[in-house]
């Protein structure tokens, strides 16, 4: 296979993979966490429902904790923890 064909295949693969990957936004932080860890409100006003199996982790997260918000998860950048979550608002 020529190097041009290999490059073209690589570009096509990368384009397909990039379009199917979940979108994430960094620079967020926690405004509040419900006492049971099931609901998290971020500084932008978004409200997230945490998966019941992960709420025990998120209930320990503190306001001002740095967060990366993805389509289906929240990542605590201060403690390197993540929870499955769905955006409600």
Phi and psi restraints in degrees (value plus and minus 20) as a CYANA .aco file:
   2 UNK   PHI     -92.0   -52.0
   2 UNK   PSI     138.5   178.5
   3 UNK   PHI     -85.7   -45.7
   3 UNK   PSI     -49.5    -9.5
   4 UNK   PHI     -86.1   -46.1
   4 UNK   PSI     -63.7   -23.7
   5 UNK   PHI     -84.2   -44.2
   5 UNK   PSI     -61.9   -21.9
   6 UNK   PHI     -83.2   -43.2
   6 UNK   PSI     -60.8   -20.8
   7 UNK   PHI     -84.6   -44.6
   7 UNK   PSI     -63.0   -23.0
   8 UNK   PHI     -82.6   -42.6
   8 UNK   PSI     -63.0   -23.0
   9 UNK   PHI     -83.6   -43.6
   9 UNK   PSI     -61.8   -21.8
  10 UNK   PHI     -81.2   -41.2
  10 UNK   PSI     -62.5   -22.5
  11 UNK   PHI     -84.3   -44.3
  11 UNK   PSI     -64.0   -24.0
  12 UNK   PHI     -83.0   -43.0
  12 UNK   PSI     -63.1   -23.1
  13 UNK   PHI     -81.7   -41.7
  13 UNK   PSI     -66.7   -26.7
  14 UNK   PHI     -81.5   -41.5
  14 UNK   PSI     -62.5   -22.5
  15 UNK   PHI     -82.3   -42.3
  15 UNK   PSI     -63.3   -23.3
  16 UNK   PHI     -86.0   -46.0
  16 UNK   PSI     -66.7   -26.7
  17 UNK   PHI     -82.2   -42.2
  17 UNK   PSI     -62.9   -22.9
  18 UNK   PHI     -83.3   -43.3
  18 UNK   PSI     -55.7   -15.7
  19 UNK   PHI     -96.6   -56.6
  19 UNK   PSI     -40.8    -0.8
  20 UNK   PHI    -117.3   -77.3
  20 UNK   PSI     -31.4     8.6
  21 UNK   PHI     -92.9   -52.9
  21 UNK   PSI     129.1   169.1
  22 UNK   PHI     -92.2   -52.2
  22 UNK   PSI     125.5   165.5
  23 UNK   PHI    -103.2   -63.2
  23 UNK   PSI     118.6   158.6
  24 UNK   PHI    -149.8  -109.8
  24 UNK   PSI     127.6   167.6
  25 UNK   PHI    -145.7  -105.7
  25 UNK   PSI     106.6   146.6
  26 UNK   PHI    -120.0   -80.0
  26 UNK   PSI     158.4   198.4
  27 UNK   PHI      68.1   108.1
  27 UNK   PSI     -11.4    28.6
  28 UNK   PHI    -112.1   -72.1
  28 UNK   PSI     144.7   184.7
  29 UNK   PHI    -168.4  -128.4
  29 UNK   PSI     140.1   180.1
  30 UNK   PHI     -98.2   -58.2
  30 UNK   PSI     111.9   151.9
  31 UNK   PHI    -112.0   -72.0
  31 UNK   PSI     -62.0   -22.0
  32 UNK   PHI    -178.2  -138.2
  32 UNK   PSI     135.7   175.7
  33 UNK   PHI    -151.0  -111.0
  33 UNK   PSI     113.9   153.9
  34 UNK   PHI     -84.9   -44.9
  34 UNK   PSI     137.0   177.0
  35 UNK   PHI     -81.0   -41.0
  35 UNK   PSI     -47.6    -7.6
  36 UNK   PHI    -114.3   -74.3
  36 UNK   PSI     -18.6    21.4
  37 UNK   PHI      57.4    97.4
  37 UNK   PSI     -16.1    23.9
  38 UNK   PHI     -98.7   -58.7
  38 UNK   PSI     -45.2    -5.2
  39 UNK   PHI    -146.9  -106.9
  39 UNK   PSI     110.2   150.2
  40 UNK   PHI    -144.8  -104.8
  40 UNK   PSI     111.8   151.8
  41 UNK   PHI    -129.8   -89.8
  41 UNK   PSI     109.4   149.4
  42 UNK   PHI    -116.5   -76.5
  42 UNK   PSI     148.4   188.4
  43 UNK   PHI     -82.1   -42.1
  43 UNK   PSI     -42.7    -2.7
  44 UNK   PHI    -105.4   -65.4
  44 UNK   PSI     -17.2    22.8
  45 UNK   PHI      71.1   111.1
  45 UNK   PSI     -26.3    13.7
  46 UNK   PHI     -90.3   -50.3
  46 UNK   PSI     126.6   166.6
  47 UNK   PHI    -141.5  -101.5
  47 UNK   PSI     111.9   151.9
  48 UNK   PHI    -142.5  -102.5
  48 UNK   PSI     117.1   157.1
  49 UNK   PHI    -120.4   -80.4
  49 UNK   PSI     100.8   140.8
  50 UNK   PHI    -107.4   -67.4
  50 UNK   PSI     119.3   159.3
  51 UNK   PHI     -74.7   -34.7
  51 UNK   PSI     118.7   158.7
  52 UNK   PHI     -78.3   -38.3
  52 UNK   PSI     -51.7   -11.7
  53 UNK   PHI     -92.5   -52.5
  53 UNK   PSI     -38.4     1.6
  54 UNK   PHI    -124.6   -84.6
  54 UNK   PSI     -27.7    12.3
  55 UNK   PHI     -82.0   -42.0
  55 UNK   PSI     -48.8    -8.8
  56 UNK   PHI     -84.2   -44.2
  56 UNK   PSI     -49.1    -9.1
  57 UNK   PHI     -96.3   -56.3
  57 UNK   PSI     -69.6   -29.6
  58 UNK   PHI     -90.5   -50.5
  58 UNK   PSI     -42.6    -2.6
  59 UNK   PHI     -85.5   -45.5
  59 UNK   PSI     -37.2     2.8
  60 UNK   PHI    -113.8   -73.8
  60 UNK   PSI     -25.4    14.6
  61 UNK   PHI     -93.5   -53.5
  61 UNK   PSI     123.2   163.2
  62 UNK   PHI    -126.2   -86.2
  62 UNK   PSI     134.2   174.2
  63 UNK   PHI     -75.9   -35.9
  63 UNK   PSI     126.6   166.6
  64 UNK   PHI      58.0    98.0
  64 UNK   PSI     -19.6    20.4
  65 UNK   PHI     -82.0   -42.0
  65 UNK   PSI     113.8   153.8
  66 UNK   PHI     -89.9   -49.9
  66 UNK   PSI     116.1   156.1
  67 UNK   PHI    -153.6  -113.6
  67 UNK   PSI     119.3   159.3
  68 UNK   PHI    -125.9   -85.9
  68 UNK   PSI     103.0   143.0
  69 UNK   PHI    -121.4   -81.4
  69 UNK   PSI     101.4   141.4
  70 UNK   PHI    -132.1   -92.1
  70 UNK   PSI     157.2   197.2
  71 UNK   PHI     -77.7   -37.7
  71 UNK   PSI     -56.8   -16.8
  72 UNK   PHI    -153.8  -113.8
  72 UNK   PSI      -2.7    37.3
  73 UNK   PHI    -179.5  -139.5
  73 UNK   PSI     138.6   178.6
  74 UNK   PHI    -137.3   -97.3
  74 UNK   PSI     115.2   155.2
  75 UNK   PHI    -136.4   -96.4
  75 UNK   PSI     101.0   141.0
  76 UNK   PHI    -102.5   -62.5
  76 UNK   PSI      87.4   127.4
  77 UNK   PHI     -99.0   -59.0
  77 UNK   PSI     -36.3     3.7
  78 UNK   PHI     -96.0   -56.0
  78 UNK   PSI     -59.7   -19.7
  79 UNK   PHI    -130.5   -90.5
  79 UNK   PSI     -19.0    21.0
  80 UNK   PHI      36.0    76.0
  80 UNK   PSI      28.2    68.2
  81 UNK   PHI    -140.8  -100.8
  81 UNK   PSI     134.3   174.3
  82 UNK   PHI    -159.0  -119.0
  82 UNK   PSI     131.0   171.0
  83 UNK   PHI    -152.3  -112.3
  83 UNK   PSI     127.9   167.9
  84 UNK   PHI     -95.1   -55.1
  84 UNK   PSI     115.1   155.1
  85 UNK   PHI    -175.5  -135.5
  85 UNK   PSI     132.7   172.7
  86 UNK   PHI    -139.2   -99.2
  86 UNK   PSI     114.1   154.1
  87 UNK   PHI     -94.7   -54.7
  87 UNK   PSI     104.9   144.9
  88 UNK   PHI    -112.1   -72.1
  88 UNK   PSI     -55.7   -15.7
